Amino acid sequence: MKRPLVGVAIAFCAGIALGEWTGVSWMARWLVFMTAWGLAAALARHRLGDVATYAAGLTGGLLAHGLANRHPQPHHLLRLIGDRAQNVTARAMITQEPVRTFWRRPRGEVEREFFFARVEAVDRGEGWERAAGDVVVWLDQPPRDDQLRYGDRIEFDALLRRPMPPTNPGVFDYRLHLERHGLFHEARIHDAADVRLLGHEGGRVMEWGMWLQRRFLESAGRGLERALAGDEPVMVGLLRAMLVGFRPGLTNELAEPFMRTGTLHVFAVSGLHVAVIAGILVGVLRFLRVPRRATALVALPLLLLYTIATGAPASAVRSFLMASVVILGWSLLRPTDLLNSIAAAAIAVLVWRPMQLFDAGFQLSFMVVICLALFVPGPGFLMRILYR
């Protein structure tokens, strides 16, 4: 097969979609998966081997969907809390750098903060009990001085509940959107006094990424005070959004024109940002006569660090994986086909998070790149640098 991974990726996507629309138990999915892969191995040299391989990809997608939506722990929040809203005290670790936003209300702007947290234990009034599950945390009146950060272990009093389903058919289903990202509950905290900091346990790589993000944000406004006078906060917010996708710094007046013209996506870290950074890294290293494999060994960790520094949104992770596949194929002196590389990146993303298939960002980003590969002459900016 000239492009073997393209068919496997399509079959894998079909398996995930099939898992969403059918109610097959995860044990049955395991059985079908093992059978399909056994047949694929037995028929590897037979003319039916391709069909068996695609069938194995289909069952792999079906199994991945089942594992992503399986919550067997008796202490999972879906079992402990269910659909009934409860006031609880919870202990959790922050898994995403908190983002501060401003909401317009009749009495004026209200400052809020939101982040993701992994719950470890809850107290429902009868003592502490073990718990598991990720939640979206909304914090009203966030602290001014003690900024919460990724990796902080906190204890908080909150109303824990399932997100509200849509009131009208056909509108955006926020609840389903969160569920597809493994988030089944949200916690509402009314005051920063209800949050107690217990400690810090951030991973080393993520710590470096968050430190680098803070350095980016601090450097964005350096030297602009005198040059821009009163417009400095606006331009600093614009630079922060364009460099690392940090949108809270955007004022309503600045963001509104971009929303009206449909160009707000320029502030989302996506393939363009990652391709430019990758192109600069590879271009500079090749200019310095660094060998291909050494170039990949240097460029990929730096590219990963930049991806983490942006907060590792799904769009940036997808772009990093796609760039990594292309750079690795080039460094190993392997014949590289862009469509095959896109398929490999899609499989990697969906193995990591199968429910990304239903995310509009995933669909748009891959479809755009596929269209560029099929209809635009030349393999693009990064590919031209690699094959110079």
Disulfide bonds with the S-S distance in Angstrom:
none
